Amino acid sequence: MGTAGRPTLRVRIAPELRLFTSRRNRGGPVRLPHDPTATLGHLAESLGVPLTEVGALLVDDVPAGPRQRCEAGTTVEIRPVPRPQPASRFLLDVHLGKLARRLRLLGVDTAYRNDADDDELIEEAADDGRMLLTQDRGLLCRRALRAGAYVRGADPAEQLADVLDRFAPPLAPWTRCTSCNGELDAVAKSEVVAEIRPGTRRFYDDYARCRACGRVYWRGAHARRINAMIDAARLQLTNSRTRS
């Protein structure tokens, strides 16, 4: 029983999920007043944890579903989604443009536009069968969202590492347009010579064109930096597979 004789329950939140909770709940188990009408899903969300981040719910060590209710005096455990989580096609919200570009450089199918509101994002993710990536916890709690995930990290490098760790998507570097996500096809230099500057024509011979928007690509001055990012991504995925 809790204060003033109110029945309570005990909630254990996995360390990986405590960033979603208030600071006072980031230590050990949380003691909450028992609400017999609340489901386990509502309980997790009331603590700040979106259901997209919940991998398993247990009541007194017995697996339970998000629609289940529990008795007073029980212990609820909230665990994170196991990694890697299957997904290879993504939709990023308006705040993750730099991450979108990096994923496209790695050849990951990444939809993004900077003018979509929440309802449009949810609809597009559902229609195209994409995993919606965001740092908006409220968006992840929308009931209409079928598949979403919170992206950890304050900068694009950290965010990319988190996405690779969580989903381990197949990589195909240099195969997607960083502007529109279209697939690239190799083209002869003679086909694009009128579209590139003399200096580019002089130093580069290999080109590609986006099937969707027609943009022309070549591996220019930034190729070394991009290749370093690609090598780091491949190493991370290799190490992840080795650990698993």
Secondary structure as GFF3:
##gff-version 3
##sequence-region A 1 244
A	DSSP	three_ten_helix	3	5	.	.	.	ID=ss1
A	DSSP	beta_strand	8	13	.	.	.	ID=ss2
A	DSSP	three_ten_helix	15	20	.	.	.	ID=ss3
A	DSSP	three_ten_helix	23	25	.	.	.	ID=ss4
A	DSSP	beta_strand	30	33	.	.	.	ID=ss5
A	DSSP	alpha_helix	40	46	.	.	.	ID=ss6
A	DSSP	three_ten_helix	51	53	.	.	.	ID=ss7
A	DSSP	beta_strand	54	59	.	.	.	ID=ss8
A	DSSP	beta_strand	62	64	.	.	.	ID=ss9
A	DSSP	beta_strand	75	80	.	.	.	ID=ss10
A	DSSP	beta_strand	89	92	.	.	.	ID=ss11
A	DSSP	alpha_helix	97	105	.	.	.	ID=ss12
A	DSSP	beta_strand	109	112	.	.	.	ID=ss13
A	DSSP	alpha_helix	118	128	.	.	.	ID=ss14
A	DSSP	beta_strand	131	134	.	.	.	ID=ss15
A	DSSP	alpha_helix	137	140	.	.	.	ID=ss16
A	DSSP	beta_strand	148	150	.	.	.	ID=ss17
A	DSSP	alpha_helix	156	167	.	.	.	ID=ss18
A	DSSP	beta_strand	184	187	.	.	.	ID=ss19
A	DSSP	alpha_helix	189	192	.	.	.	ID=ss20
A	DSSP	three_ten_helix	193	195	.	.	.	ID=ss21
A	DSSP	alpha_helix	198	203	.	.	.	ID=ss22
A	DSSP	beta_strand	207	210	.	.	.	ID=ss23
A	DSSP	beta_strand	216	217	.	.	.	ID=ss24
A	DSSP	alpha_helix	223	243	.	.	.	ID=ss25
###
